[in-house]
Amino acid sequence: MTENYEQSTEGTDKQTGIREAKRLVSELIPLYKRGWVLIGVAAMPYAKYVEAIENLDVISVATEHAEDWIKKQSRTLFDKLAEKGY
Protein backbone atom coordinates (compact mmCIF):
# COMPACT_ATOMS: atom_id res chain seq x y z
CA MET A 1 0.00 0.00 0.00
CA THR A 2 1.17 3.51 -0.80
CA GLU A 3 -0.19 6.65 0.81
CA ASN A 4 0.36 10.24 -0.24
CA TYR A 5 -1.28 13.05 1.68
CA GLU A 6 -0.81 16.56 0.36
CA GLN A 7 -1.63 19.56 2.45
CA SER A 8 -3.56 22.32 0.74
CA THR A 9 -1.89 25.67 0.21
CA GLU A 10 -5.28 27.26 0.90
CA GLY A 11 -7.39 27.39 4.05
CA THR A 12 -6.46 27.68 7.69
CA ASP A 13 -7.19 24.32 9.34
CA LYS A 14 -4.60 22.25 7.49
CA GLN A 15 -3.52 19.78 10.19
CA THR A 16 -7.13 18.84 10.92
CA GLY A 17 -7.66 18.15 7.21
CA ILE A 18 -4.67 15.81 7.03
CA ARG A 19 -5.71 14.03 10.23
CA GLU A 20 -9.29 13.59 8.97
CA ALA A 21 -8.08 12.34 5.59
CA LYS A 22 -5.94 9.69 7.28
CA ARG A 23 -8.86 8.68 9.49
CA LEU A 24 -11.22 8.34 6.52
CA VAL A 25 -8.71 6.32 4.53
CA SER A 26 -8.10 4.00 7.49
CA GLU A 27 -11.85 3.27 7.53
CA LEU A 28 -11.88 2.49 3.80
CA ILE A 29 -8.74 0.33 3.58
CA PRO A 30 -10.32 -2.79 5.17
CA LEU A 31 -13.08 -2.74 2.55
CA TYR A 32 -10.60 -3.34 -0.30
CA LYS A 33 -8.47 -6.41 0.27
CA ARG A 34 -7.50 -7.09 -3.37
CA GLY A 35 -6.68 -5.16 -6.49
CA TRP A 36 -5.97 -1.51 -7.02
CA VAL A 37 -7.83 1.27 -5.24
CA LEU A 38 -7.39 5.00 -5.56
CA ILE A 39 -8.95 7.01 -2.75
CA GLY A 40 -9.20 10.77 -3.07
CA VAL A 41 -10.39 12.67 -0.03
CA ALA A 42 -11.54 16.19 0.69
CA ALA A 43 -11.63 15.47 4.39
CA MET A 44 -13.37 18.45 5.90
CA PRO A 45 -17.17 18.28 6.02
CA TYR A 46 -17.50 21.76 4.53
CA ALA A 47 -15.33 20.95 1.47
CA LYS A 48 -18.24 20.41 -0.92
CA TYR A 49 -19.78 23.72 0.12
CA VAL A 50 -16.53 25.60 -0.39
CA GLU A 51 -16.25 24.14 -3.87
CA ALA A 52 -19.90 24.76 -4.77
CA ILE A 53 -20.61 28.11 -3.14
CA GLU A 54 -17.21 29.80 -3.19
CA ASN A 55 -16.36 28.32 -6.60
CA LEU A 56 -12.97 27.15 -5.31
CA ASP A 57 -11.20 23.94 -6.27
CA VAL A 58 -11.38 21.47 -3.42
CA ILE A 59 -11.27 18.11 -5.17
CA SER A 60 -12.50 18.51 -8.78
CA VAL A 61 -9.08 19.26 -10.28
CA ALA A 62 -7.50 16.41 -8.30
CA THR A 63 -10.14 14.10 -9.75
CA GLU A 64 -9.31 15.23 -13.28
CA HIS A 65 -5.57 14.73 -12.65
CA ALA A 66 -6.21 11.24 -11.25
CA GLU A 67 -8.32 10.28 -14.28
CA ASP A 68 -5.60 11.53 -16.64
CA TRP A 69 -2.91 9.63 -14.71
CA ILE A 70 -4.95 6.40 -14.76
CA LYS A 71 -5.51 6.71 -18.53
CA LYS A 72 -1.79 7.30 -19.14
CA GLN A 73 -0.74 4.37 -16.94
CA SER A 74 -3.33 2.10 -18.57
CA ARG A 75 -2.06 2.99 -22.05
CA THR A 76 1.50 2.25 -20.96
CA LEU A 77 0.47 -1.09 -19.47
CA PHE A 78 -1.53 -2.17 -22.51
CA ASP A 79 1.26 -1.07 -24.88
CA LYS A 80 3.75 -3.20 -22.93
CA LEU A 81 1.36 -6.17 -22.94
CA ALA A 82 0.85 -5.78 -26.71
CA GLU A 83 4.65 -5.74 -27.23
CA LYS A 84 4.82 -9.09 -25.43
CA GLY A 85 2.01 -10.53 -27.52
CA TYR A 86 -0.81 -10.53 -25.00
C-alpha positions in Angstrom: 0.0 0.0 0.0 1.2 3.5 -0.8 -0.2 6.6 0.8 0.4 10.2 -0.2 -1.3 13.1 1.7 -0.8 16.6 0.4 -1.6 19.6 2.4 -3.6 22.3 0.7 -1.9 25.7 0.2 -5.3 27.3 0.9 -7.4 27.4 4.0 -6.5 27.7 7.7 -7.2 24.3 9.3 -4.6 22.2 7.5 -3.5 19.8 10.2 -7.1 18.8 10.9 -7.7 18.1 7.2 -4.7 15.8 7.0 -5.7 14.0 10.2 -9.3 13.6 9.0 -8.1 12.3 5.6 -5.9 9.7 7.3 -8.9 8.7 9.5 -11.2 8.3 6.5 -8.7 6.3 4.5 -8.1 4.0 7.5 -11.8 3.3 7.5 -11.9 2.5 3.8 -8.7 0.3 3.6 -10.3 -2.8 5.2 -13.1 -2.7 2.5 -10.6 -3.3 -0.3 -8.5 -6.4 0.3 -7.5 -7.1 -3.4 -6.7 -5.2 -6.5 -6.0 -1.5 -7.0 -7.8 1.3 -5.2 -7.4 5.0 -5.6 -8.9 7.0 -2.8 -9.2 10.8 -3.1 -10.4 12.7 0.0 -11.5 16.2 0.7 -11.6 15.5 4.4 -13.4 18.4 5.9 -17.2 18.3 6.0 -17.5 21.8 4.5 -15.3 21.0 1.5 -18.2 20.4 -0.9 -19.8 23.7 0.1 -16.5 25.6 -0.4 -16.2 24.1 -3.9 -19.9 24.8 -4.8 -20.6 28.1 -3.1 -17.2 29.8 -3.2 -16.4 28.3 -6.6 -13.0 27.1 -5.3 -11.2 23.9 -6.3 -11.4 21.5 -3.4 -11.3 18.1 -5.2 -12.5 18.5 -8.8 -9.1 19.3 -10.3 -7.5 16.4 -8.3 -10.1 14.1 -9.7 -9.3 15.2 -13.3 -5.6 14.7 -12.7 -6.2 11.2 -11.2 -8.3 10.3 -14.3 -5.6 11.5 -16.6 -2.9 9.6 -14.7 -4.9 6.4 -14.8 -5.5 6.7 -18.5 -1.8 7.3 -19.1 -0.7 4.4 -16.9 -3.3 2.1 -18.6 -2.1 3.0 -22.0 1.5 2.3 -21.0 0.5 -1.1 -19.5 -1.5 -2.2 -22.5 1.3 -1.1 -24.9 3.7 -3.2 -22.9 1.4 -6.2 -22.9 0.9 -5.8 -26.7 4.6 -5.7 -27.2 4.8 -9.1 -25.4 2.0 -10.5 -27.5 -0.8 -10.5 -25.0 
